[in-house]
């Protein structure tokens, strides 16, 4: 420690001596130059003396700057406390080596602060007017909100329309009608399904371009009149007695001479019922039983009423015609094709085949009878088998209050006339026509 302190004191003393020597040398030079200038002032040639004094001042200034520079370098090397801090120092050339740097090598220089690493931003910003290298953000158009609003309105309208359709169908209680027809109409399940399908499609809305015209055809005793009575009773319970008309031709207009007056009366009755139904926003039902006996004048009036060129109130109505027109074709077709009918086929399947094959034949015959049937949907009723006749007896015996004895029912059903058995099917010639009369004889 003593050695280090002594060496530092000797270095500081030597540096101070050098500085003093430089100052003395500088003073001497300045004094000599001033003496020369004073001696030169008394000379008779002032121009030469002025020139010499100018050269002396320049030389003194250059020497002074060189001395001052050397003093700054010496102060930086020796670490003198009075050294100038802002002066640049002379550095010796350094040789690149792989030797590790020691802390003493950086003792003369202040520590350089390390810059903090900035987090890179996800989005690169570019100056205005420069090339845009990022994907531009697509702005949502205001028309999108209008489109969403339109979708919502359409959805509400459709939903409201569906609700209205359901409410309109519920008013007529078609589910209850279906249960009644399936329970009380025997052997005609396919025809019942077809008829209910027409009713559901038509009654699901109140606005139509034509009235519903359905024509039911079949042989005697297959349940045409019974079907008409069931429909009339159901619609009277849902729309009222005043909006249901059962028209029996042989009862309301038995004489052909009165056909014109009957047609006028019928047209007035239908117009009155249609206007009342329009006020109550309901659909009336007109049932014409025994339509094969209807006069031409009545058929002409009905054709004008069911035509699609009528006013709006006449378009909201249901016309049901019940007749045995074409019964020979139905009977012949079922007897000839019974062997091809599978026992495992459902009632709707058998009826669909019957409609598909018989509809063109029946329509051709009915259109020749009167053009009214060009506006009608034709539903044929097939022949009843022995099992169906036994169901009719069971229903009538139960209604009359008799004990439903199976042997007695089978005996009564055996008294009915049947066609020869074809393909395992035994069809009745009169259907359930004689059931009521035989039960009354018990």
Residue pairs with C-beta under 8 A, 6 or more apart in sequence:
11 78
12 78
12 80
15 74
15 75
15 78
15 80
18 74
19 71
19 74
22 67
22 70
22 71
25 67
26 63
26 64
26 67
29 60
29 63
30 60
33 53
33 56
33 57
33 59
33 60
36 52
36 53
36 56
37 49
37 53
37 56
40 48
40 49
40 52
40 53
41 49
43 49
72 83
72 84
72 87
72 89
73 89
73 90
74 80
75 82
75 83
75 84
76 83
76 87
76 89
77 89
123 134
124 133
124 134
126 132
126 133
126 134
165 204
165 205
168 203
168 204
168 205
168 206
169 200
169 203
169 204
171 238
171 282
172 199
172 203
172 235
172 238
172 239
172 283
173 234
173 237
173 238
174 196
174 199
174 200
174 203
176 234
177 196
177 199
177 231
177 234
178 192
178 196
180 230
180 234
181 192
181 195
181 196
181 227
181 230
182 189
182 192
184 226
184 230
184 395
185 192
185 223
185 226
185 227
185 230
186 223
186 384
186 388
186 391
186 392
186 395
186 432
187 222
187 223
187 382
187 384
187 385
187 388
187 391
188 222
188 223
188 227
188 351
188 381
188 382
189 347
189 348
189 351
190 347
190 348
190 349
190 350
190 351
190 352
190 354
190 355
190 382
191 216
191 351
191 379
191 380
191 381
191 382
193 348
193 351
194 351
194 355
194 379
195 214
195 216
195 227
195 379
198 212
198 214
198 377
199 212
199 318
202 208
202 212
202 283
202 318
203 283
206 281
206 283
206 316
207 316
208 315
208 316
209 308
209 315
210 306
210 308
210 315
210 375
211 305
211 306
211 314
211 315
211 316
211 317
211 318
211 319
212 317
212 318
212 319
212 377
213 306
213 319
213 321
213 375
213 376
213 377
214 318
214 319
214 320
214 321
214 376
214 377
214 379
215 291
215 320
215 321
215 323
215 366
215 373
215 376
215 377
215 378
215 379
216 224
216 227
216 320
216 321
216 322
216 323
216 379
216 380
216 381
217 224
217 323
217 324
217 325
217 326
217 327
217 330
217 362
217 366
217 378
217 379
217 380
217 381
218 224
218 324
218 327
218 330
218 380
218 381
218 382
219 324
219 327
219 330
219 331
219 381
219 383
219 431
220 324
220 327
220 430
220 431
220 433
221 384
221 428
221 430
221 431
221 432
221 433
221 434
222 381
222 382
222 383
222 384
222 431
222 432
223 381
223 384
223 431
223 432
224 289
224 322
224 323
224 324
224 381
225 289
225 322
226 432
227 322
228 246
228 287
228 289
228 320
228 322
229 246
231 285
231 287
231 320
232 244
232 246
232 285
232 287
235 243
235 244
235 285
236 244
239 277
239 282
239 283
239 284
239 285
240 282
242 273
242 276
243 273
243 276
243 277
243 280
243 282
243 283
243 284
243 285
244 284
244 285
244 287
245 269
245 270
245 273
245 284
245 285
245 286
245 287
246 287
246 289
247 266
247 286
247 287
247 288
247 289
248 289
248 290
249 288
249 289
249 290
249 291
249 293
249 294
249 295
249 298
250 290
250 293
252 262
252 266
253 259
253 262
253 295
253 298
256 295
259 295
259 296
259 297
259 298
260 297
262 295
262 297
262 298
263 295
263 297
263 298
263 300
263 301
264 301
266 298
266 301
266 302
267 301
267 305
270 286
270 305
270 317
273 284
273 286
274 284
274 313
274 314
274 316
274 317
275 313
276 284
277 283
277 284
277 313
277 316
277 317
278 312
278 313
278 316
283 316
283 317
283 318
284 317
284 318
285 317
285 318
285 320
286 317
286 318
286 319
286 320
287 320
287 322
288 294
288 302
288 319
288 320
288 321
288 322
289 322
290 322
290 323
291 321
291 322
291 323
291 325
292 323
292 324
292 325
296 370
299 370
299 372
302 319
302 372
303 370
303 371
303 372
303 375
304 310
305 314
305 317
305 319
306 319
306 372
306 375
307 375
308 315
319 376
321 376
325 362
325 365
325 366
325 369
326 358
326 361
326 362
326 365
326 366
326 380
329 358
329 361
329 362
329 365
330 354
330 358
330 362
330 380
330 381
330 382
330 383
331 383
333 354
333 357
333 358
333 361
334 354
334 382
334 383
334 427
335 383
335 419
335 422
335 427
337 357
338 422
338 423
338 424
338 425
338 427
339 422
339 423
340 423
341 350
341 353
341 423
341 425
343 424
350 382
351 382
354 380
354 382
355 378
355 379
355 380
358 380
359 378
359 380
362 378
362 380
363 373
363 378
366 373
366 376
366 378
367 373
367 374
383 419
383 427
383 428
383 431
384 392
384 427
384 428
384 431
384 432
385 425
385 426
385 427
385 428
386 413
386 416
386 418
386 426
386 428
388 428
388 432
389 413
389 416
389 428
389 431
389 432
389 435
390 409
390 410
390 413
392 432
392 435
393 409
393 412
393 413
393 435
393 438
393 439
394 404
394 409
396 435
396 436
396 439
397 403
397 404
397 408
397 409
397 439
397 442
398 404
400 439
400 440
400 442
402 439
402 442
412 435
412 438
412 439
415 438
416 428
416 429
416 430
416 434
417 428
417 429
417 430
418 426
418 427
418 428
418 429
419 426
419 427
419 428
419 429
